[in-house]
Amino acid sequence: HIPESNRYQYRIEGKDDGWTDLKHENRIVFRSIGSGSYRIRIKAANHDGIWNEKGTYIHLIITPPFWQTGWFQILSILLFLGLIALLFIRFKTRLKIRFQKENALNEMYLSKGISKREKEIIELIVKGKSNKEIEDELFISIRTVNSHKYNIYKKLKVKNSGDLKYLIDTYSGKKNPAE
């Protein structure tokens, strides 16, 4: 008997129509067989070329990689939904805080008798605009700008634009009043 001269064939039941000849190779290598359960039939011929038609079979179970499993996909969906919910809650919280800050600022303006035009000028001062830029943006004279700034400083009891910025930042929550 010369085992090296034996020949082998296999087929995957339900997948292969015919037999795959391994010639004298006594091992099978699968490179791209998906996950699942397989029954592989194997038959051999001796050195005289006489085939054992009955052969044998191997039951093979190939498990999928973890990222293709149901539990991983469900976990991924839950994590994704959790992230969406977290982002929504964070957005909603920020929006609520922003409205609270705007309300606090508007209540302060109301209590101090700040007009709509004065609010516009305050916003421009806080943005760092010069008197000339305020004049150009609001189409008012430099004298009117100075008059409004004087009234704003007087109503809010601040001495300059730095104090005004600090006050507005405090009311809008950008600075901690204790700082």
C-alpha positions in Angstrom: 0.0 0.0 0.0 1.3 3.5 -1.0 -0.8 6.1 0.9 0.8 9.0 -1.1 -0.9 7.6 -4.2 -4.4 7.7 -2.8 -6.7 10.3 -4.3 -9.5 12.3 -2.6 -12.6 14.1 -3.6 -15.2 16.1 -1.6 -18.4 18.0 -2.0 -20.5 20.2 0.2 -24.0 18.8 0.3 -26.6 21.3 -0.7 -23.9 23.6 -2.2 -21.8 21.7 -4.6 -23.4 19.8 -7.5 -20.3 17.8 -8.3 -17.2 16.5 -6.6 -14.0 18.5 -6.2 -10.9 16.5 -6.9 -8.1 17.0 -4.4 -5.8 14.7 -6.4 -3.3 13.3 -3.9 -3.8 16.1 -1.4 -5.3 14.8 1.9 -6.5 18.1 3.3 -9.3 20.6 2.3 -8.8 24.4 2.6 -11.9 26.6 2.4 -11.1 30.2 1.7 -14.5 31.8 1.2 -17.2 29.6 2.7 -19.7 31.7 4.7 -20.8 31.0 8.2 -23.3 28.3 8.7 -23.7 24.5 9.1 -22.3 22.2 6.4 -22.1 18.5 5.7 -19.0 17.7 3.7 -18.9 14.3 2.0 -15.5 12.8 1.4 -14.5 9.8 -0.7 -11.1 8.3 -1.6 -9.5 6.0 -4.1 -6.6 3.7 -3.3 -3.4 3.5 -5.4 -5.2 1.2 -7.8 -7.9 3.9 -8.5 -10.7 2.0 -6.8 -13.1 4.5 -5.2 -14.9 4.0 -1.9 -18.2 5.5 -3.2 -19.8 5.3 0.3 -17.1 7.5 1.7 -17.7 9.4 4.9 -18.8 12.9 6.0 -17.8 15.6 8.3 -20.3 18.0 9.9 -18.8 21.4 9.9 -20.1 24.5 11.8 -18.5 27.9 10.9 -19.5 30.6 13.3 -19.7 34.2 12.0 -17.3 36.9 13.1 -18.7 38.7 16.2 -19.7 41.8 14.2 -22.1 39.6 12.1 -23.9 38.1 15.1 -27.4 39.1 16.0 -26.4 40.2 19.6 -23.7 42.5 18.2 -26.1 44.1 15.7 -28.8 44.6 18.3 -26.2 46.1 20.7 -25.0 48.4 17.9 -28.5 49.5 17.1 -29.2 50.2 20.9 -25.9 52.1 21.2 -26.8 54.2 18.1 -30.3 54.9 19.4 -28.8 55.8 22.8 -26.4 58.2 21.2 -29.2 59.8 19.2 -31.3 60.2 22.4 -28.3 61.6 24.3 -27.7 64.2 21.5 -31.3 65.1 21.5 -31.4 65.6 25.3 -28.2 67.6 25.2 -29.6 69.8 22.4 -32.9 70.3 24.3 -31.0 71.2 27.5 -28.8 73.7 25.7 -31.8 75.3 24.1 -33.6 75.5 27.4 -30.5 77.1 29.0 -30.2 79.6 26.1 -33.8 80.6 26.4 -33.4 81.0 30.2 -30.3 83.3 29.7 -32.1 85.3 27.0 -35.1 85.7 29.3 -32.9 86.8 32.2 -31.2 89.4 29.9 -34.5 90.6 28.6 -35.9 90.9 32.1 -32.9 93.0 33.1 -33.3 95.2 30.0 -37.0 95.7 30.9 -36.3 96.4 34.6 -33.7 99.0 33.6 -35.8 100.7 30.9 -33.6 99.7 27.9 -35.2 100.5 24.6 -35.1 98.4 21.4 -32.5 100.7 19.8 -30.4 100.6 23.0 -30.5 96.7 22.9 -29.2 96.9 19.3 -26.3 99.2 20.4 -25.5 97.0 23.4 -25.3 93.9 21.1 -22.9 95.8 18.8 -20.7 97.0 21.7 -20.5 93.5 23.1 -19.4 92.3 19.7 -16.5 94.9 19.9 -17.8 97.4 17.3 -16.5 100.9 17.4 -18.8 104.0 17.5 -18.2 104.5 13.7 -19.1 100.9 13.0 -22.3 101.3 15.1 -23.1 104.5 13.2 -22.7 102.8 9.8 -24.6 99.6 10.8 -27.6 101.4 12.4 -27.6 104.4 10.0 -27.6 106.9 12.9 -25.3 109.8 13.6 -22.2 109.5 15.8 -23.8 112.0 18.1 -26.9 109.7 18.5 -24.6 106.7 19.1 -22.8 108.6 21.9 -26.1 109.8 23.4 -27.5 106.2 23.4 -24.2 104.9 24.9 -24.4 107.6 27.7 -28.0 106.6 28.5 -27.1 102.8 28.5 -24.2 103.3 30.8 -26.3 105.4 33.1 -29.2 103.0 33.2 -27.0 100.0 33.7 -24.7 101.7 36.1 -21.5 100.9 34.2 -18.5 103.1 33.4 -17.3 101.8 30.0 -17.8 99.1 27.3 -15.6 96.7 29.3 -18.0 96.9 32.3 -20.9 96.6 29.9 -19.5 93.5 28.3 -18.9 92.0 31.8 -22.5 92.8 32.9 -24.0 91.3 29.7 -21.7 88.2 30.0 -22.8 87.7 33.6 -26.5 87.9 32.7 -26.1 85.7 29.6 -24.2 83.1 31.7 -20.9 83.5 29.9 -19.3 84.6 33.2 -19.8 83.6 36.7 -20.9 86.7 38.8 -18.6 85.5 41.6 -15.5 85.8 39.4 
